[in-house]
């Protein structure tokens, strides 16, 4: 007697599952707007981090003159 073939199916990641639910609930334009908004949030956070780092460098160098 032969054993039945085994099928290996990858379990989707949380992000993949979330995107699948999102695609069912939102139209394409809403998904695009949401992703664009999140990308903007991440970019704003990156720029804020860069500003803090630049300020830290300037504070450590008192001889620097900004024109």
C-alpha angles and dihedrals in degrees: 000000000000125000117241114259114264118233116206111206120183115233108236118245120250090253092052091049091048092051090050092053090044091054090053094049103038134050119239094261093053091050091051092048091049093050092046090051092050091048088053091051091052092047091049090052091050092050091048090052090050091050091052091050092048091050090050091053092048092049090053093052108057093174094066114107119201114211 
